[in-house]
Amino acid sequence: MQASPDNLEPKPNDPPNPLQSTVERLASELETLKENTQKRKRETATLKILLYTGLFLLMVGFIYSNTTLQRVQLKSLEEDFQALSRQSNQDLTAVQEIIFKEMRRLKDDLEYGPGGKRSEDRLREALAGVINTVPQLRPNDPEFQKRVARLGQDSDALLQSLAQSKKASAPKKEAENDKTPPGK
């Protein structure tokens, strides 16, 4: 006996077939599993998309914050460098002023001496002191007195030649000062 398609359909008067009910139940469970599997696939795909999107956003955020931090550090370094540069310029200027003041003081000491007198005046005073003091060593010796007089004449000649050499060198110094560049 072959089963016809009509035989497979339960008749309303037939008692329920346990095999057919099991097959129907398995078919419905299979359909439910199939739907659940598809639903899980969609959920898994959605979770993967969310995960990759989250990772991408984290990476973009990290790169952005890293570049922003680098820019801030670079700006801070530039400001620190400029501050150090200004400070070193101020220090150099202060040292330069101190050196120039010391040079002026030394020049004045060379020209006028520590007491504020010119070297010619100091020399004149020293020679006058020697000429006034030496005769008192041997006041009764005429030969010694002649030598003291000769010393006085020689000292006068020395002072005159010193004055003439200063006058002769003065135009040369003025010419040298004219050749110096401005600001020095």
C-alpha positions as CSV (number, residue, x, y, z in Angstrom):
1,M,0.0,0.0,0.0
2,Q,1.2,3.2,-1.0
3,A,0.5,6.2,0.8
4,S,-1.2,8.9,-1.1
5,P,-1.1,12.4,-0.3
6,D,-4.6,12.1,0.9
7,N,-3.5,9.4,3.3
8,L,-1.0,11.7,5.0
9,E,-3.5,14.2,6.0
10,P,-5.2,13.3,9.1
11,K,-8.9,12.9,8.9
12,P,-11.0,14.5,11.4
13,N,-12.3,11.2,12.7
14,D,-8.9,9.6,13.0
15,P,-7.2,9.4,16.3
16,P,-4.1,11.5,16.7
17,N,-1.0,9.9,15.5
18,P,1.9,10.1,18.0
19,L,4.5,10.0,15.3
20,Q,2.9,12.8,13.3
21,S,2.6,15.0,16.4
22,T,6.3,14.4,17.2
23,V,7.3,15.3,13.7
24,E,5.2,18.5,13.9
25,R,6.6,19.3,17.2
26,L,10.1,18.8,16.0
27,A,9.4,20.9,12.9
28,S,8.1,23.7,15.0
29,E,11.1,23.4,17.3
30,L,13.4,23.4,14.2
31,E,11.7,26.5,12.9
32,T,12.1,28.2,16.3
33,L,15.8,27.2,16.4
34,K,16.2,28.5,12.9
35,E,14.6,31.8,13.9
36,N,16.7,32.0,17.1
37,T,19.9,31.3,15.2
38,Q,19.1,34.0,12.7
39,K,18.3,36.3,15.5
40,R,21.6,35.4,17.3
41,K,23.5,36.0,14.0
42,R,22.0,39.5,13.7
43,E,22.7,40.2,17.4
44,T,26.3,39.0,17.0
45,A,26.8,41.1,13.9
46,T,25.4,44.1,15.7
47,L,27.7,43.5,18.7
48,K,30.7,43.1,16.3
49,I,29.7,46.4,14.7
50,L,29.4,48.1,18.1
51,L,32.7,46.6,19.3
52,Y,34.6,47.7,16.2
53,T,33.0,51.1,16.3
54,G,34.0,51.4,20.0
55,L,37.6,50.4,19.2
56,F,37.7,52.8,16.3
57,L,36.4,55.7,18.5
58,L,38.9,54.8,21.3
59,M,41.8,54.8,18.8
60,V,40.7,58.1,17.2
61,G,40.3,59.6,20.7
62,F,43.7,58.3,21.8
63,I,45.4,59.7,18.6
64,Y,43.6,63.1,19.0
65,S,44.5,63.4,22.7
66,N,48.1,62.4,22.0
67,T,48.5,65.0,19.2
68,T,46.8,67.6,21.4
69,L,49.1,66.8,24.2
70,Q,52.1,67.0,21.9
71,R,51.0,70.4,20.6
72,V,50.6,71.7,24.2
73,Q,54.1,70.3,25.2
74,L,55.7,71.8,22.1
75,K,54.1,75.2,22.9
76,S,55.3,74.9,26.5
77,L,58.8,74.1,25.3
78,E,58.8,77.1,22.9
79,E,57.6,79.4,25.7
80,D,60.3,78.0,28.1
81,F,62.9,78.4,25.4
82,Q,61.9,82.0,24.8
83,A,61.9,82.7,28.5
84,L,65.4,81.3,28.9
85,S,66.5,83.2,25.8
86,R,65.2,86.5,27.3
87,Q,66.8,85.7,30.6
88,S,70.2,84.9,29.1
89,N,70.0,88.1,27.0
90,Q,69.3,90.1,30.2
91,D,72.2,88.3,31.9
92,L,74.5,89.0,29.0
93,T,73.5,92.6,29.0
94,A,74.1,93.0,32.7
95,V,77.5,91.3,32.4
96,Q,78.3,93.6,29.4
97,E,77.4,96.7,31.4
98,I,79.5,95.5,34.4
99,I,82.5,94.9,32.0
100,F,82.1,98.3,30.4
101,K,82.0,100.0,33.8
102,E,85.1,98.2,34.9
103,M,86.8,99.1,31.6
104,R,85.9,102.7,32.1
105,R,87.2,102.6,35.7
106,L,90.4,101.0,34.7
107,K,90.9,103.5,31.8
108,D,90.3,106.3,34.3
109,D,92.7,104.8,36.7
110,L,95.3,104.5,34.0
111,E,94.8,108.0,32.8
112,Y,94.1,109.8,36.1
113,G,95.3,107.2,38.7
114,P,93.4,105.9,41.7
115,G,93.4,109.3,43.4
116,G,91.7,110.9,40.4
117,K,94.9,112.7,39.3
118,R,96.4,112.5,35.8
119,S,99.6,110.5,35.4
120,E,101.5,113.6,34.5
121,D,100.4,115.3,37.7
122,R,101.4,112.2,39.8
123,L,104.8,112.1,38.1
124,R,105.3,115.8,38.6
125,E,104.4,115.5,42.3
126,A,106.7,112.4,42.7
127,L,109.6,114.2,41.0
128,A,109.0,117.3,43.1
129,G,109.0,115.2,46.3
130,V,112.3,113.5,45.2
131,I,113.9,116.9,44.3
132,N,112.8,118.4,47.7
133,T,113.8,115.4,49.8
134,V,117.2,114.4,48.2
135,P,119.0,117.7,49.0
136,Q,118.2,117.2,52.7
137,L,120.2,113.9,52.7
138,R,123.5,115.8,52.3
139,P,122.9,119.5,52.8
140,N,126.6,120.4,53.1
141,D,128.0,118.5,50.1
142,P,128.2,120.9,47.1
143,E,128.8,118.1,44.6
144,F,125.7,116.4,45.7
145,Q,123.8,119.6,45.4
146,K,124.9,120.0,41.8
147,R,123.7,116.5,41.0
148,V,120.3,117.4,42.7
149,A,120.1,120.5,40.5
150,R,120.9,118.4,37.4
151,L,118.2,115.9,38.5
152,G,115.7,118.8,38.7
153,Q,116.6,120.0,35.2
154,D,116.3,116.4,33.8
155,S,112.9,115.9,35.5
156,D,111.7,119.2,33.9
157,A,112.9,118.0,30.5
158,L,111.2,114.7,31.1
159,L,107.9,116.3,32.0
160,Q,108.1,118.6,28.9
161,S,108.8,115.7,26.5
162,L,105.9,113.8,28.1
163,A,103.6,116.7,27.5
164,Q,104.8,117.0,23.9
165,S,104.3,113.3,23.3
166,K,100.8,113.5,24.7
167,K,100.0,116.5,22.4
168,A,101.4,114.6,19.4
169,S,99.4,111.4,20.2
170,A,96.1,113.3,20.8
171,P,95.2,113.8,17.1
172,K,96.0,110.1,16.4
173,K,93.6,109.0,19.2
174,E,90.9,111.3,17.8
175,A,91.4,109.8,14.3
176,E,91.2,106.3,15.7
177,N,88.0,107.2,17.7
178,D,86.5,108.5,14.5
179,K,87.1,105.2,12.8
180,T,85.3,103.1,15.4
181,P,81.9,102.0,14.3
182,P,78.9,103.6,16.0
183,G,77.6,101.9,19.1
184,K,81.0,100.9,20.4
